[in-house]
Amino acid sequence: MVLLIVVLLLALILGGAGFAVHVLWWVALVVLVLWLLGFVLRSPAGSGGRSRWYRW
């Protein structure tokens, strides 16, 4: 009986972790698309004449 509870609890934990990892993959994909859009649609360089691909 205890073994069954441990197995079910382990399955619940791993299933929750799998769902969280799946959500994190979607978040990473959205961030990647936004970063690529920022890279492609960047504003032209100001008076310096150099265009940077990063914002910091």
Sequence and secondary structure as in RCSB ss.txt:
>XXXX:A:sequence
MVLLIVVLLLALILGGAGFAVHVLWWVALVVLVLWLLGFVLRSPAGSGGRSRWYRW
>XXXX:A:secstr
 HHHHHHHHHHHHHHHHHHHHHHHHHHHHHHHHHHHHHHHT     TT    SS  
